């Protein structure tokens, strides 16, 4: 007895799912849209008398193979990942300033600590402004202005820079808490910086990966996901 033939629709969807990278919710929504479109097209062919496997194959021919569909879909997901990373930076980078505020003002003779705090605060401000601009460019302004093709990579490295600053803040506050009398507050500030670093670094890493994948310039921008 021969083994059952794999469902061509599920095989197509599985291949597309494995080939695409991006935010989980945005990717799942995109895959579901494609699956729904394939099912509707296959049903139309089946109503004309085509067997199910032939109807699916006809639908796939109309949609294009996985290899043909991946580039435009990946661009869509790359833009979604860029927005995800920009949002993460815009929401967490200000915590750098909050962490140093919680740590308290360094003593006058602690010039190194003051200089480090000033630099990290500057990084937080710049990263927040750049991320807010990226969100605007890929959001409402995307309907009026073309999106720069290297914007996702720019957002990825902005997030990477912010993540490094958060890691430095975590280390500095951990050292300071070991030497200070108000160590519980410093430890809390360090934990806040560490949590911010984890969120931003993970998203920036995913954004760098997506930005390096081949894409086309003929995809629509997905809504937030």
C-alpha positions in Angstrom: 0.0 0.0 0.0 1.5 3.3 -1.0 2.1 6.1 1.5 -0.5 9.0 1.5 0.5 11.9 -0.7 1.3 15.1 1.2 -1.2 18.0 1.0 0.3 20.3 -1.7 -1.2 23.3 0.0 0.3 22.5 3.4 3.7 21.8 1.7 3.6 25.2 0.0 2.7 27.0 3.2 5.4 25.1 5.2 8.0 26.0 2.6 7.0 29.6 2.7 7.0 29.7 6.5 10.5 28.2 6.7 11.9 30.7 4.2 10.5 33.9 5.8 11.9 35.8 8.8 10.3 38.5 10.8 8.1 39.4 13.8 6.0 36.3 14.7 2.6 38.0 14.6 3.3 39.8 11.3 4.7 36.6 9.7 1.7 34.5 10.9 -0.7 37.1 9.6 1.0 37.2 6.2 1.1 33.4 5.9 -2.6 33.2 6.8 -3.4 35.8 4.2 -1.6 33.8 1.5 -3.1 30.5 2.7 -6.6 32.0 2.5 -5.9 33.4 -1.0 -4.7 30.0 -2.1 -7.7 28.2 -0.7 -10.1 30.7 -2.3 -8.4 30.3 -5.7 -8.2 26.5 -5.4 -11.9 26.4 -4.5 -12.7 28.4 -7.6 -10.8 25.9 -9.8 -12.4 23.0 -7.9 -15.9 24.4 -8.7 -15.0 24.1 -12.4 -14.4 20.4 -11.9 -10.7 20.2 -11.2 -9.5 17.5 -8.7 -8.2 19.0 -5.4 -4.5 18.4 -6.1 -4.9 19.9 -9.6 -6.8 22.9 -8.2 -4.1 23.6 -5.7 -1.4 23.4 -8.3 -3.3 25.8 -10.5 -3.7 28.2 -7.5 0.1 28.0 -6.8 0.8 28.7 -10.5 -1.3 31.9 -10.2 0.4 33.0 -6.9 3.9 32.0 -8.0 6.3 29.4 -6.5 7.7 29.8 -3.0 11.0 31.0 -4.5 9.1 33.7 -6.5 7.0 34.8 -3.6 9.7 35.0 -0.9 11.5 38.2 -1.9 8.5 40.5 -1.9 7.1 38.8 1.3 10.5 39.2 3.0 10.6 42.9 2.3 7.2 43.2 3.9 8.4 41.4 7.0 11.7 43.2 7.1 9.9 46.5 7.2 7.7 45.1 10.0 10.8 44.0 11.9 12.3 47.5 11.5 9.2 49.0 13.0 9.3 46.5 15.8 12.9 47.4 16.6 12.4 51.1 16.3 9.4 50.9 18.7 11.5 48.8 21.2 14.3 51.4 21.1 12.0 54.4 21.4 10.2 52.9 24.4 13.3 51.5 26.3 16.2 53.9 25.5 14.8 56.6 27.8 15.3 54.1 30.6 19.0 54.8 30.4 18.4 58.3 31.7 15.9 56.9 34.3 18.5 54.4 35.5 21.1 57.1 36.1 18.5 59.3 37.8 17.7 56.4 40.1 21.4 56.0 40.8 21.6 59.5 42.0 24.0 62.3 41.1 27.6 61.3 41.4 29.9 63.1 43.8 31.9 66.0 42.3 35.1 64.0 42.4 33.5 61.2 40.3 34.3 62.8 37.0 34.5 59.5 35.1 31.0 58.5 36.3 29.6 61.8 35.3 31.2 61.6 31.9 29.9 58.1 31.4 26.4 59.1 32.4 26.4 62.1 30.0 27.5 59.9 27.1 25.0 57.2 27.8 22.2 59.8 28.1 23.3 61.3 24.8 23.1 57.9 23.2 19.6 57.4 24.7 18.3 60.7 23.3 19.8 60.2 19.8 18.5 56.6 19.6 15.0 57.7 20.7 14.8 60.5 18.2 16.1 58.3 15.3 13.7 55.5 16.2 10.8 57.9 16.4 11.8 59.2 12.9 12.0 55.6 11.6 8.5 54.9 12.9 7.2 58.0 11.2 8.8 57.2 7.9 7.5 53.6 7.8 4.1 54.7 9.2 1.9 57.6 8.1 4.6 59.1 5.9 5.0 55.9 4.0 1.9 56.8 2.0 3.5 60.0 0.8 7.3 59.3 0.7 9.3 56.3 -0.6 10.9 54.2 2.1 14.8 54.2 1.9 15.9 50.7 1.0 18.6 50.7 3.7 16.3 52.0 6.5 15.9 48.6 8.1 19.7 48.2 8.4 20.0 51.7 9.8 17.3 50.9 12.4 19.1 47.6 13.2 22.4 49.4 14.0 20.6 52.1 15.9 19.1 49.3 18.1 22.4 47.6 18.4 24.1 50.8 19.6 21.3 51.4 22.1 21.6 47.8 23.3 25.4 48.2 23.8 24.7 51.4 25.8 22.2 49.5 28.0 24.7 46.7 28.6 27.4 49.3 29.7 24.8 50.9 32.0 24.0 47.5 33.5 27.7 46.7 34.2 28.3 50.2 35.6 25.4 50.1 37.9 26.3 46.5 39.0 29.8 47.8 40.0 28.4 50.9 41.7 25.8 48.9 43.7 28.6 46.7 45.1 30.4 49.9 46.4 27.5 52.1 47.5 25.4 52.1 50.5 22.2 52.6 48.5 22.8 49.3 46.7 19.1 48.2 46.5 18.2 51.2 44.4 21.3 50.8 42.2 20.5 47.1 41.8 17.0 47.9 40.7 18.3 50.4 38.2 20.7 47.8 36.9 18.0 45.2 36.6 15.9 47.8 34.6 18.8 48.4 32.3 19.4 44.7 31.8 15.8 44.1 30.9 15.9 47.0 28.4 19.1 45.5 26.9 17.5 42.1 26.5 14.5 43.5 24.6 16.4 45.8 22.3 19.3 43.5 21.6 17.0 40.6 20.6 15.0 42.8 18.3 18.1 44.5 16.8 19.6 41.1 16.1 16.5 40.0 14.3 16.4 43.3 12.4 20.0 42.9 11.2 19.2 39.3 10.0 16.2 40.5 8.1 18.0 43.5 6.6 20.6 41.3 5.1 18.1 39.0 3.3 17.5 39.6 -0.4 14.3 41.5 -1.1 12.5 43.2 -3.9 11.1 46.8 -3.9 7.6 45.9 -4.9 5.9 44.9 -1.6 3.3 46.8 0.4 4.0 47.8 4.0 2.2 45.7 6.5 0.3 47.3 9.4 1.9 47.1 12.9 2.2 43.6 14.3 
